[in-house]
Amino acid sequence: MNKRTNNKSKSTNNLVQIEKPGESNQENTGELIERLEDLNIISSLNNAMNEGKKLKEIIQLFSKKTKKLFSSLGATVYLLSEDSKYLIMQNSTLPRGIVKKVENIIRIKIPEVKISLDKESTYSRALGQMEPQIINNPEDIQKLIYDFAETVKLKNKILHKTFKKVTPKIYKLLKINSVLIVPLISSGKVIGVIDISRENPFRSSDLERFKSISGIITTAINKKIAEDRLKSFTLESNMILETGIDGMRVIDKDFNVLRVNNQFCKISGLSESKNLAKKCYESFPGEHCNKPTCPVKKIQSGSSYLERESKKVRTDGKVVPCIITIFPLMNADGKVTGMVENYKDITDRKKSEDALKKSEANFKETQKVANIGHWELNLSSNRFMWSDEIYQIFEISPKKSGVSYETFLDLIHPGDRDYVDKSYINSLGKKKPYSIVHRLFFKGGRVKYIQERYKTYYDGNGKPLRSIGTIQDITRKKKAEEEINNLAKFPSENPNPVLRVDYEGKIIYQNKACKNKLQNLKDKGGKYISKQITDLINNMIREKSEKQIAVDISSGKSVYEFSIKPIIKEGYTNIYGRDITERKKAQEDLEKSYINLQKTLNDVINTLASIIETKDPYTSGHQKRVAALSISISEEMGLDKDRIEAIGTAAMIHDIGKINIPASILARPGKISDIEYDMIKTHSQVGYNIVRRIEFPFPIADIILQHHERLDGSGYPEGLKGNDIVLEAKILAVADVVEAMSSYRPYRPALGMDKAIREIKKGKGKLYDGEVVEACIKVITKKGFKF
């Protein structure tokens, strides 16, 4: 018994000893096979990458290989969205037949899968822990399926509810009993996740095996993303270089020209091949070349960015004014290897600036000739501004310190101050301009007469915003009138014509001056005055008018002013004449000055408008079209002539501030960055700063400043709301939006007038003034306005 038992044990022991090496060999063989299979996947993926396969193709290959290797549906790859809020599916592993069955269950076509990474999401937990996970629990797997329903929650609430109800049914259909989730980690950062599922449970050995394989797909994804970005960057760089409005040139640290675009060739006057054959200072030299002030040398010395205005000289001797912007090119060690230069040809801008300066000079000169001073009072800030002519009229030195609004008020004649104050207050109350004559009082009792014209501008609620006025010295005119009155008291000695006639025009009395100077004034042998005067007297008598009126009559080369006053009770009329030939000439000169003033003002406006069109040719005509629509809206709203003129003027130059924005941003066909958009938003303030120096008779600068403000305060630059925005700016804002949407832009085609109208309707009362929107829609849809 014992012997048999021992034999059996021995036999058993021997059997174990014999079988163990076989088991070990079997295990080693299995590991070797798995290793070879893994190497096969890695080799296949490497070959695909070397062959330049697309990312989608590489992922499909990876999924196909893992499907066979792990007896699964295949590996599904998800990549993080740019904002890291979603996982976006890159490939689908479900057979088409199963997909159709699922779609039949939910009765809706499955959309693009985009899984939200909220805190409760299974994927979110796996990414947060940055560790692979095996899920074998049916409830957890159903929760994972339900995460797909969250994908469509925002897009289709009905689909979301349906998906939620039928999740158990879908779970049974898919026959998924185990899910393996492996985060894709590159340089310590998660870029996505791999999901592989099958019917049989995954083991920890599967997990370890899959982790090693997942590294190659992570590398492949990173490489393809980097390649795609590089291609995109290269295409964008080439597009910017070749289609840019500005000239661009790339040079190395030894001043050799490496690359130029077509625009640079036009600016420099040399072909691409000739530019590349020379040093930068040889092909297109400037005043800073080969000097310590050379911008290239400054970049080499450590400057990170440089911009300056410079005059460059072409080979044909033509001088080209440019704004040059230079950026360094650096290697991985941070050393400068070259530079990129951007050349903006500002020849046209320089011409426009010179024309603008000339127009401003003419404008100032016309003011001096007309002897008219301008003043402006901001009623919100109580800020008072005046022109140089005001100094002259009030006899105040421009160098005197402490000059203010009160300084000018103190010079008003004490006897006229109440009259001036009442006139101003009545004008505000009635919202009408006034024209008054009053006196200034100086030391020693000297008096000066001035003609003051004034107008106040109001917002949409009738709140006064600013008062604008002109002042003209009319002392000589007043003294001349007083002289006429004084001379009339001594007719015989008066050097000017004085006569008395009856109702029939017969001359009762005439002094020596009348006898000697005005033969053509008389009729019927010198005994009667002309029929023109007789008819005028008779008309006055019929109207029982004894007031004195004046009429101008030419006599040869001279012009006389006659003051006529019928004395009805006495049956005669007194006529007092005065030679006003010089005054008439002065009046004609003054009228010419006003015409020149208006022409100069129009030249200023057109010059300003042409500046921005030169800068931004893609929106050429935009300002004129906005002006046309703004004027039509203003007329429909029943605004007065002056306000309509102000709106039209402001609209013509409302984008002048874009002169400060690089043309490469204005003309870019693609999206711009937040920083570039913030730069564009400065154009309202820049436009205000440019225009406020010009003495327009209207608040043009404020309209330009506020034309991007919105009723709810979401506009810029100051975020004004409601009634803080002037009505003129509200009108310009609506016209600007409608024109911009209905016209072509470099970054999009024209959207059309219908979309533009829908936009202002949508923003009515929130972004845009309701009355303005209604007027705009009416002039377009009912009155046939077209750009």
KOLZA-365632 format. One record per residue (C-alpha): chain; x, y, z. Coordinates in steps of 0.5 Angstrom, whole numbers. Layout:
<"A" <X Y Z>>
...
// end
This chain:
<"A" <0 0 0>>
<"A" <5 5 2>>
<"A" <10 2 -4>>
<"A" <4 4 -9>>
<"A" <3 10 -5>>
<"A" <10 12 -6>>
<"A" <10 10 -13>>
<"A" <4 14 -14>>
<"A" <7 20 -11>>
<"A" <13 19 -14>>
<"A" <10 18 -21>>
<"A" <6 25 -19>>
<"A" <12 28 -17>>
<"A" <15 26 -24>>
<"A" <10 28 -28>>
<"A" <10 35 -25>>
<"A" <17 36 -26>>
<"A" <16 33 -33>>
<"A" <10 38 -34>>
<"A" <13 44 -31>>
<"A" <18 46 -37>>
<"A" <13 45 -42>>
<"A" <8 50 -39>>
<"A" <14 55 -38>>
<"A" <16 54 -45>>
<"A" <8 55 -47>>
<"A" <8 61 -43>>
<"A" <14 64 -46>>
<"A" <12 62 -53>>
<"A" <5 66 -52>>
<"A" <9 72 -49>>
<"A" <13 72 -55>>
<"A" <7 72 -60>>
<"A" <4 78 -56>>
<"A" <11 81 -57>>
<"A" <11 80 -64>>
<"A" <4 82 -65>>
<"A" <5 88 -61>>
<"A" <11 90 -66>>
<"A" <7 89 -72>>
<"A" <2 94 -70>>
<"A" <8 99 -68>>
<"A" <11 97 -75>>
<"A" <5 98 -79>>
<"A" <4 105 -75>>
<"A" <11 107 -76>>
<"A" <10 105 -84>>
<"A" <4 109 -84>>
<"A" <7 115 -81>>
<"A" <13 115 -86>>
<"A" <9 114 -92>>
<"A" <5 121 -90>>
<"A" <-2 118 -89>>
<"A" <-7 122 -86>>
<"A" <-9 122 -78>>
<"A" <-16 119 -80>>
<"A" <-12 113 -84>>
<"A" <-7 112 -78>>
<"A" <-13 112 -73>>
<"A" <-17 107 -77>>
<"A" <-11 102 -78>>
<"A" <-9 102 -71>>
<"A" <-17 101 -69>>
<"A" <-17 95 -75>>
<"A" <-10 92 -72>>
<"A" <-13 92 -64>>
<"A" <-20 89 -66>>
<"A" <-16 83 -68>>
<"A" <-11 83 -63>>
<"A" <-16 84 -57>>
<"A" <-22 80 -60>>
<"A" <-26 87 -60>>
<"A" <-30 92 -64>>
<"A" <-23 96 -65>>
<"A" <-20 102 -61>>
<"A" <-24 108 -61>>
<"A" <-20 115 -61>>
<"A" <-22 121 -58>>
<"A" <-18 128 -58>>
<"A" <-19 134 -53>>
<"A" <-22 140 -56>>
<"A" <-18 146 -57>>
<"A" <-22 149 -50>>
<"A" <-21 142 -47>>
<"A" <-29 142 -45>>
<"A" <-30 136 -50>>
<"A" <-28 129 -53>>
<"A" <-29 129 -60>>
<"A" <-29 122 -63>>
<"A" <-24 121 -69>>
<"A" <-27 114 -71>>
<"A" <-33 109 -71>>
<"A" <-32 102 -69>>
<"A" <-39 100 -69>>
<"A" <-41 96 -75>>
<"A" <-46 99 -80>>
<"A" <-51 94 -78>>
<"A" <-51 95 -71>>
<"A" <-51 103 -72>>
<"A" <-57 102 -76>>
<"A" <-61 98 -71>>
<"A" <-59 103 -66>>
<"A" <-61 109 -70>>
<"A" <-68 105 -71>>
<"A" <-69 104 -64>>
<"A" <-68 112 -63>>
<"A" <-71 114 -69>>
<"A" <-66 119 -71>>
<"A" <-59 119 -75>>
<"A" <-53 119 -70>>
<"A" <-50 126 -70>>
<"A" <-42 127 -69>>
<"A" <-40 125 -63>>
<"A" <-38 130 -58>>
<"A" <-37 128 -51>>
<"A" <-38 133 -45>>
<"A" <-33 133 -40>>
<"A" <-37 135 -34>>
<"A" <-35 132 -27>>
<"A" <-40 126 -27>>
<"A" <-37 123 -34>>
<"A" <-33 117 -34>>
<"A" <-28 119 -39>>
<"A" <-27 126 -35>>
<"A" <-25 121 -29>>
<"A" <-20 117 -33>>
<"A" <-17 124 -36>>
<"A" <-17 127 -29>>
<"A" <-13 121 -26>>
<"A" <-9 120 -32>>
<"A" <-9 112 -31>>
<"A" <-12 107 -35>>
<"A" <-19 104 -33>>
<"A" <-22 97 -34>>
<"A" <-30 97 -33>>
<"A" <-33 91 -32>>
<"A" <-40 93 -28>>
<"A" <-46 93 -33>>
<"A" <-49 99 -29>>
<"A" <-42 103 -31>>
<"A" <-42 101 -38>>
<"A" <-49 103 -39>>
<"A" <-47 110 -36>>
<"A" <-42 110 -41>>
<"A" <-47 109 -46>>
<"A" <-51 114 -43>>
<"A" <-45 119 -44>>
<"A" <-46 119 -51>>
<"A" <-53 122 -50>>
<"A" <-50 128 -47>>
<"A" <-47 129 -53>>
<"A" <-54 131 -57>>
<"A" <-57 134 -51>>
<"A" <-56 142 -53>>
<"A" <-57 140 -60>>
<"A" <-63 136 -60>>
<"A" <-67 135 -53>>
<"A" <-72 130 -56>>
<"A" <-66 125 -58>>
<"A" <-63 126 -51>>
<"A" <-69 124 -48>>
<"A" <-70 118 -53>>
<"A" <-63 116 -52>>
<"A" <-64 116 -44>>
<"A" <-70 111 -44>>
<"A" <-67 106 -49>>
<"A" <-60 106 -46>>
<"A" <-61 99 -43>>
<"A" <-64 96 -50>>
<"A" <-58 99 -53>>
<"A" <-53 96 -48>>
<"A" <-56 89 -50>>
<"A" <-56 90 -57>>
<"A" <-48 92 -57>>
<"A" <-46 86 -53>>
<"A" <-41 90 -49>>
<"A" <-39 87 -42>>
<"A" <-32 90 -41>>
<"A" <-29 97 -43>>
<"A" <-22 99 -43>>
<"A" <-20 106 -43>>
<"A" <-13 109 -43>>
<"A" <-11 116 -43>>
<"A" <-7 119 -49>>
<"A" <-1 123 -45>>
<"A" <4 127 -48>>
<"A" <9 131 -44>>
<"A" <5 130 -38>>
<"A" <-1 133 -41>>
<"A" <-7 129 -43>>
<"A" <-9 130 -51>>
<"A" <-15 125 -51>>
<"A" <-17 118 -50>>
<"A" <-17 111 -53>>
<"A" <-24 107 -51>>
<"A" <-24 99 -53>>
<"A" <-29 94 -52>>
<"A" <-31 87 -52>>
<"A" <-36 82 -50>>
<"A" <-31 78 -45>>
<"A" <-28 82 -39>>
<"A" <-21 85 -40>>
<"A" <-16 83 -35>>
<"A" <-10 87 -32>>
<"A" <-5 84 -37>>
<"A" <-9 86 -43>>
<"A" <-9 93 -39>>
<"A" <-1 93 -39>>
<"A" <-1 90 -46>>
<"A" <-5 96 -49>>
<"A" <-1 101 -45>>
<"A" <5 100 -49>>
<"A" <1 100 -55>>
<"A" <-2 106 -54>>
<"A" <4 110 -54>>
<"A" <5 109 -61>>
<"A" <-1 112 -63>>
<"A" <0 118 -58>>
<"A" <6 119 -62>>
<"A" <3 119 -69>>
<"A" <-3 123 -67>>
<"A" <2 129 -64>>
<"A" <7 128 -70>>
<"A" <1 129 -75>>
<"A" <-2 135 -71>>
<"A" <4 138 -71>>
<"A" <5 137 -79>>
<"A" <-2 139 -80>>
<"A" <0 146 -76>>
<"A" <6 147 -80>>
<"A" <3 146 -86>>
<"A" <-3 151 -84>>
<"A" <2 156 -82>>
<"A" <7 155 -88>>
<"A" <0 156 -93>>
<"A" <-2 162 -88>>
<"A" <5 165 -88>>
<"A" <6 164 -96>>
<"A" <-1 167 -97>>
<"A" <1 173 -92>>
<"A" <7 174 -96>>
<"A" <5 174 -103>>
<"A" <-2 177 -102>>
<"A" <-1 182 -97>>
<"A" <-2 189 -99>>
<"A" <5 191 -95>>
<"A" <12 189 -98>>
<"A" <15 184 -94>>
<"A" <23 182 -94>>
<"A" <27 176 -90>>
<"A" <34 177 -89>>
<"A" <39 174 -85>>
<"A" <44 176 -80>>
<"A" <49 178 -85>>
<"A" <44 183 -89>>
<"A" <43 178 -95>>
<"A" <36 178 -98>>
<"A" <33 171 -97>>
<"A" <26 172 -99>>
<"A" <21 178 -102>>
<"A" <14 178 -104>>
<"A" <11 181 -110>>
<"A" <9 188 -107>>
<"A" <16 189 -104>>
<"A" <19 188 -111>>
<"A" <14 194 -113>>
<"A" <16 198 -108>>
<"A" <23 197 -109>>
<"A" <23 197 -116>>
<"A" <27 191 -117>>
<"A" <25 184 -119>>
<"A" <25 178 -114>>
<"A" <32 175 -117>>
<"A" <35 182 -117>>
<"A" <33 183 -110>>
<"A" <36 176 -108>>
<"A" <42 178 -111>>
<"A" <44 184 -107>>
<"A" <45 186 -99>>
<"A" <39 189 -96>>
<"A" <42 196 -96>>
<"A" <44 195 -104>>
<"A" <38 194 -106>>
<"A" <33 199 -103>>
<"A" <38 203 -99>>
<"A" <35 209 -94>>
<"A" <38 214 -89>>
<"A" <40 209 -84>>
<"A" <43 204 -88>>
<"A" <51 203 -85>>
<"A" <50 207 -79>>
<"A" <49 206 -72>>
<"A" <42 208 -73>>
<"A" <40 202 -78>>
<"A" <34 198 -75>>
<"A" <37 191 -77>>
<"A" <43 193 -73>>
<"A" <39 194 -67>>
<"A" <35 188 -68>>
<"A" <41 184 -68>>
<"A" <43 188 -61>>
<"A" <37 185 -58>>
<"A" <31 189 -60>>
<"A" <25 185 -60>>
<"A" <21 189 -65>>
<"A" <22 196 -68>>
<"A" <18 201 -72>>
<"A" <20 207 -76>>
<"A" <19 212 -81>>
<"A" <24 212 -87>>
<"A" <25 214 -94>>
<"A" <28 209 -98>>
<"A" <31 210 -105>>
<"A" <30 206 -111>>
<"A" <35 205 -117>>
<"A" <31 210 -121>>
<"A" <33 215 -116>>
<"A" <25 215 -114>>
<"A" <25 217 -106>>
<"A" <19 212 -103>>
<"A" <17 214 -96>>
<"A" <16 208 -92>>
<"A" <14 205 -85>>
<"A" <18 199 -83>>
<"A" <17 194 -78>>
<"A" <22 189 -76>>
<"A" <21 183 -72>>
<"A" <27 178 -71>>
<"A" <28 171 -73>>
<"A" <31 166 -67>>
<"A" <33 159 -67>>
<"A" <32 154 -61>>
<"A" <37 157 -57>>
<"A" <34 164 -58>>
<"A" <40 167 -62>>
<"A" <38 172 -68>>
<"A" <39 168 -75>>
<"A" <35 173 -79>>
<"A" <29 178 -79>>
<"A" <23 179 -83>>
<"A" <21 187 -85>>
<"A" <15 189 -87>>
<"A" <15 195 -91>>
<"A" <8 200 -92>>
<"A" <9 205 -98>>
<"A" <6 211 -95>>
<"A" <7 216 -101>>
<"A" <-1 217 -102>>
<"A" <-2 218 -95>>
<"A" <4 223 -95>>
<"A" <1 227 -101>>
<"A" <-6 227 -97>>
<"A" <-3 229 -91>>
<"A" <0 235 -94>>
<"A" <-6 237 -98>>
<"A" <-10 236 -91>>
<"A" <-5 241 -88>>
<"A" <-6 246 -94>>
<"A" <-13 246 -93>>
<"A" <-13 247 -86>>
<"A" <-8 253 -87>>
<"A" <-13 256 -93>>
<"A" <-19 255 -88>>
<"A" <-15 259 -82>>
<"A" <-13 264 -87>>
<"A" <-21 265 -90>>
<"A" <-23 266 -82>>
<"A" <-18 271 -82>>
<"A" <-20 275 -88>>
<"A" <-27 274 -86>>
<"A" <-25 277 -79>>
<"A" <-30 271 -76>>
<"A" <-28 268 -69>>
<"A" <-31 261 -67>>
<"A" <-32 259 -60>>
<"A" <-35 252 -57>>
<"A" <-38 251 -50>>
<"A" <-39 244 -48>>
<"A" <-45 244 -43>>
<"A" <-43 237 -40>>
<"A" <-36 239 -38>>
<"A" <-37 246 -38>>
<"A" <-30 246 -43>>
<"A" <-30 253 -47>>
<"A" <-26 253 -54>>
<"A" <-24 258 -58>>
<"A" <-20 260 -65>>
<"A" <-15 265 -65>>
<"A" <-19 270 -68>>
<"A" <-23 271 -62>>
<"A" <-17 273 -58>>
<"A" <-16 279 -64>>
<"A" <-23 281 -63>>
<"A" <-23 281 -55>>
<"A" <-16 284 -55>>
<"A" <-13 278 -51>>
<"A" <-6 276 -52>>
<"A" <-5 269 -53>>
<"A" <0 268 -48>>
<"A" <-4 271 -43>>
<"A" <-5 265 -37>>
<"A" <-11 263 -34>>
<"A" <-16 265 -40>>
<"A" <-23 262 -39>>
<"A" <-30 263 -41>>
<"A" <-31 268 -36>>
<"A" <-25 272 -39>>
<"A" <-29 274 -45>>
<"A" <-36 275 -41>>
<"A" <-32 280 -37>>
<"A" <-31 284 -43>>
<"A" <-39 285 -45>>
<"A" <-41 292 -44>>
<"A" <-44 292 -37>>
<"A" <-51 295 -41>>
<"A" <-51 289 -45>>
<"A" <-50 284 -41>>
<"A" <-57 283 -39>>
<"A" <-59 283 -46>>
<"A" <-54 278 -48>>
<"A" <-56 273 -42>>
<"A" <-63 273 -44>>
<"A" <-62 272 -51>>
<"A" <-58 266 -49>>
<"A" <-63 263 -44>>
<"A" <-69 264 -49>>
<"A" <-65 261 -55>>
<"A" <-64 255 -50>>
<"A" <-72 255 -48>>
<"A" <-74 255 -55>>
<"A" <-69 251 -58>>
<"A" <-67 256 -64>>
<"A" <-61 259 -66>>
<"A" <-60 267 -65>>
<"A" <-56 273 -68>>
<"A" <-55 279 -64>>
<"A" <-51 285 -64>>
<"A" <-48 287 -57>>
<"A" <-42 291 -55>>
<"A" <-35 290 -52>>
<"A" <-32 295 -47>>
<"A" <-25 296 -46>>
<"A" <-21 301 -42>>
<"A" <-21 308 -43>>
<"A" <-29 307 -45>>
<"A" <-27 305 -52>>
<"A" <-33 301 -55>>
<"A" <-33 295 -60>>
<"A" <-39 292 -63>>
<"A" <-40 285 -65>>
<"A" <-45 281 -69>>
<"A" <-46 274 -65>>
<"A" <-49 268 -68>>
<"A" <-50 262 -64>>
<"A" <-53 255 -64>>
<"A" <-54 249 -59>>
<"A" <-54 242 -60>>
<"A" <-59 237 -56>>
<"A" <-59 230 -55>>
<"A" <-65 225 -57>>
<"A" <-69 227 -50>>
<"A" <-68 235 -51>>
<"A" <-62 235 -47>>
<"A" <-57 241 -49>>
<"A" <-50 238 -51>>
<"A" <-46 244 -53>>
<"A" <-46 251 -56>>
<"A" <-43 253 -62>>
<"A" <-42 260 -65>>
<"A" <-39 265 -69>>
<"A" <-37 272 -67>>
<"A" <-35 278 -72>>
<"A" <-33 285 -71>>
<"A" <-38 290 -74>>
<"A" <-35 296 -71>>
<"A" <-33 300 -77>>
<"A" <-40 298 -80>>
<"A" <-44 301 -74>>
<"A" <-40 307 -74>>
<"A" <-41 308 -81>>
<"A" <-49 308 -80>>
<"A" <-48 313 -74>>
<"A" <-44 317 -79>>
<"A" <-50 317 -84>>
<"A" <-55 319 -78>>
<"A" <-51 325 -76>>
<"A" <-50 327 -83>>
<"A" <-57 327 -84>>
<"A" <-58 333 -79>>
<"A" <-54 337 -83>>
<"A" <-56 336 -91>>
<"A" <-53 342 -94>>
<"A" <-46 341 -91>>
<"A" <-47 333 -92>>
<"A" <-42 330 -97>>
<"A" <-47 325 -99>>
<"A" <-53 326 -103>>
<"A" <-59 328 -99>>
<"A" <-66 330 -102>>
<"A" <-74 331 -101>>
<"A" <-79 329 -106>>
<"A" <-87 329 -106>>
<"A" <-91 323 -107>>
<"A" <-90 324 -115>>
<"A" <-83 323 -114>>
<"A" <-82 331 -116>>
<"A" <-76 333 -112>>
<"A" <-77 338 -107>>
<"A" <-70 339 -104>>
<"A" <-63 337 -106>>
<"A" <-56 338 -103>>
<"A" <-50 340 -107>>
<"A" <-48 333 -107>>
<"A" <-54 330 -110>>
<"A" <-54 335 -115>>
<"A" <-47 334 -117>>
<"A" <-46 326 -116>>
<"A" <-53 323 -118>>
<"A" <-55 325 -125>>
<"A" <-58 318 -127>>
<"A" <-62 318 -120>>
<"A" <-66 323 -123>>
<"A" <-71 323 -129>>
<"A" <-75 328 -133>>
<"A" <-70 333 -134>>
<"A" <-67 333 -127>>
<"A" <-74 335 -123>>
<"A" <-76 328 -121>>
<"A" <-73 322 -118>>
<"A" <-72 315 -122>>
<"A" <-79 311 -123>>
<"A" <-75 305 -118>>
<"A" <-75 310 -112>>
<"A" <-82 313 -114>>
<"A" <-85 306 -114>>
<"A" <-82 304 -107>>
<"A" <-84 310 -104>>
<"A" <-92 309 -106>>
<"A" <-92 302 -104>>
<"A" <-89 304 -97>>
<"A" <-95 310 -97>>
<"A" <-100 305 -99>>
<"A" <-98 300 -93>>
<"A" <-98 306 -88>>
<"A" <-90 305 -87>>
<"A" <-86 311 -84>>
<"A" <-80 306 -82>>
<"A" <-74 307 -85>>
<"A" <-71 302 -91>>
<"A" <-65 302 -95>>
<"A" <-64 300 -102>>
<"A" <-58 300 -106>>
<"A" <-57 303 -113>>
<"A" <-51 303 -118>>
<"A" <-49 310 -121>>
<"A" <-44 309 -126>>
<"A" <-38 305 -122>>
<"A" <-40 307 -116>>
<"A" <-46 304 -111>>
<"A" <-50 308 -107>>
<"A" <-54 306 -101>>
<"A" <-61 310 -100>>
<"A" <-65 311 -93>>
<"A" <-72 312 -95>>
<"A" <-77 315 -90>>
<"A" <-84 317 -92>>
<"A" <-87 322 -87>>
<"A" <-94 321 -89>>
<"A" <-97 326 -85>>
<"A" <-93 332 -88>>
<"A" <-94 329 -95>>
<"A" <-86 328 -97>>
<"A" <-81 323 -97>>
<"A" <-74 324 -94>>
<"A" <-68 320 -98>>
<"A" <-61 320 -95>>
<"A" <-56 317 -99>>
<"A" <-49 314 -98>>
<"A" <-43 312 -102>>
<"A" <-42 305 -101>>
<"A" <-38 303 -107>>
<"A" <-32 300 -102>>
<"A" <-37 297 -97>>
<"A" <-40 293 -103>>
<"A" <-33 291 -105>>
<"A" <-32 289 -98>>
<"A" <-38 285 -98>>
<"A" <-37 281 -105>>
<"A" <-30 280 -102>>
<"A" <-33 277 -96>>
<"A" <-38 273 -100>>
<"A" <-32 270 -104>>
<"A" <-29 269 -97>>
<"A" <-35 265 -95>>
<"A" <-35 261 -101>>
<"A" <-28 259 -100>>
<"A" <-29 257 -93>>
<"A" <-34 252 -95>>
<"A" <-30 250 -101>>
<"A" <-24 249 -96>>
<"A" <-29 245 -91>>
<"A" <-31 241 -97>>
<"A" <-24 240 -99>>
<"A" <-22 238 -92>>
<"A" <-28 233 -91>>
<"A" <-26 230 -98>>
<"A" <-18 229 -96>>
<"A" <-20 226 -90>>
<"A" <-25 221 -93>>
<"A" <-19 219 -99>>
<"A" <-14 218 -93>>
<"A" <-18 212 -91>>
<"A" <-20 209 -98>>
<"A" <-12 209 -99>>
<"A" <-11 206 -93>>
<"A" <-16 200 -94>>
<"A" <-18 200 -101>>
<"A" <-22 194 -100>>
<"A" <-28 198 -97>>
<"A" <-27 204 -102>>
<"A" <-34 208 -102>>
<"A" <-36 205 -96>>
<"A" <-36 212 -92>>
<"A" <-40 215 -98>>
<"A" <-45 210 -98>>
<"A" <-46 210 -91>>
<"A" <-47 218 -91>>
<"A" <-52 217 -97>>
<"A" <-56 212 -92>>
<"A" <-55 217 -86>>
<"A" <-58 223 -90>>
<"A" <-64 219 -92>>
<"A" <-65 216 -85>>
<"A" <-64 223 -82>>
<"A" <-69 226 -88>>
<"A" <-74 221 -86>>
<"A" <-74 223 -79>>
<"A" <-75 230 -80>>
<"A" <-69 233 -78>>
<"A" <-67 240 -79>>
<"A" <-62 242 -85>>
<"A" <-56 243 -80>>
<"A" <-56 237 -77>>
<"A" <-57 233 -83>>
<"A" <-51 236 -86>>
<"A" <-47 235 -79>>
<"A" <-49 227 -80>>
<"A" <-47 227 -87>>
<"A" <-40 230 -86>>
<"A" <-39 226 -80>>
<"A" <-41 219 -84>>
<"A" <-36 221 -90>>
<"A" <-30 221 -85>>
<"A" <-33 216 -79>>
<"A" <-27 211 -81>>
<"A" <-21 216 -81>>
<"A" <-18 213 -75>>
<"A" <-17 207 -79>>
<"A" <-11 210 -81>>
<"A" <-7 208 -75>>
<"A" <-9 201 -76>>
<"A" <-4 196 -80>>
<"A" <-7 195 -87>>
<"A" <-5 187 -86>>
<"A" <-10 187 -81>>
<"A" <-16 191 -85>>
<"A" <-15 187 -91>>
<"A" <-14 180 -88>>
<"A" <-19 175 -91>>
<"A" <-19 170 -85>>
<"A" <-20 171 -78>>
<"A" <-16 176 -73>>
<"A" <-14 175 -66>>
<"A" <-17 179 -60>>
<"A" <-11 183 -60>>
<"A" <-12 185 -67>>
<"A" <-19 186 -66>>
<"A" <-18 191 -60>>
<"A" <-13 195 -64>>
<"A" <-19 196 -69>>
<"A" <-23 198 -64>>
<"A" <-19 204 -63>>
<"A" <-20 207 -69>>
<"A" <-26 211 -66>>
<"A" <-22 215 -61>>
<"A" <-16 216 -66>>
<"A" <-21 219 -71>>
<"A" <-24 223 -65>>
<"A" <-17 226 -64>>
<"A" <-16 227 -71>>
<"A" <-22 231 -73>>
<"A" <-23 235 -66>>
<"A" <-17 239 -68>>
<"A" <-21 242 -74>>
<"A" <-26 247 -73>>
<"A" <-32 244 -76>>
<"A" <-39 248 -75>>
<"A" <-42 242 -72>>
<"A" <-40 237 -67>>
<"A" <-37 232 -72>>
<"A" <-32 229 -67>>
<"A" <-37 227 -62>>
<"A" <-41 223 -68>>
<"A" <-35 220 -70>>
<"A" <-33 218 -63>>
<"A" <-39 215 -61>>
<"A" <-41 211 -68>>
<"A" <-40 204 -65>>
<"A" <-43 205 -58>>
<"A" <-49 201 -57>>
<"A" <-56 203 -53>>
<"A" <-54 197 -48>>
<"A" <-47 199 -46>>
<"A" <-44 194 -50>>
<"A" <-41 198 -55>>
<"A" <-34 202 -55>>
<"A" <-30 206 -54>>
<"A" <-33 209 -47>>
<"A" <-39 204 -47>>
<"A" <-44 209 -47>>
<"A" <-52 208 -46>>
<"A" <-58 210 -48>>
<"A" <-59 218 -48>>
<"A" <-51 219 -47>>
<"A" <-50 217 -54>>
<"A" <-52 223 -59>>
<"A" <-58 222 -64>>
<"A" <-53 223 -70>>
<"A" <-48 217 -68>>
<"A" <-54 213 -67>>
<"A" <-56 214 -74>>
<"A" <-49 213 -76>>
<"A" <-49 207 -73>>
<"A" <-55 204 -76>>
<"A" <-53 206 -83>>
<"A" <-46 203 -82>>
<"A" <-48 196 -80>>
<"A" <-53 196 -86>>
<"A" <-48 198 -91>>
<"A" <-42 193 -88>>
<"A" <-47 187 -88>>
<"A" <-50 188 -95>>
<"A" <-43 189 -98>>
<"A" <-37 185 -100>>
<"A" <-31 184 -95>>
<"A" <-24 181 -95>>
<"A" <-26 176 -90>>
<"A" <-33 174 -93>>
<"A" <-38 175 -99>>
<"A" <-43 180 -98>>
<"A" <-49 178 -94>>
<"A" <-54 182 -97>>
<"A" <-59 187 -95>>
<"A" <-65 182 -93>>
<"A" <-60 180 -87>>
<"A" <-58 187 -86>>
<"A" <-65 189 -84>>
<"A" <-66 183 -80>>
<"A" <-60 185 -76>>
<"A" <-62 192 -74>>
<"A" <-69 189 -73>>
<"A" <-66 184 -68>>
<"A" <-62 189 -64>>
<"A" <-68 194 -64>>
<"A" <-69 198 -58>>
<"A" <-63 194 -55>>
<"A" <-57 196 -59>>
<"A" <-60 201 -64>>
<"A" <-65 206 -63>>
<"A" <-72 204 -65>>
<"A" <-74 210 -69>>
<"A" <-67 210 -73>>
<"A" <-69 203 -74>>
<"A" <-76 204 -77>>
<"A" <-74 210 -81>>
<"A" <-68 206 -84>>
<"A" <-73 200 -86>>
<"A" <-78 205 -89>>
<"A" <-73 208 -93>>
<"A" <-70 202 -96>>
<"A" <-76 198 -97>>
<"A" <-82 203 -98>>
<"A" <-78 209 -101>>
<"A" <-73 205 -106>>
<"A" <-66 207 -103>>
<"A" <-60 203 -106>>
<"A" <-53 204 -105>>
// end
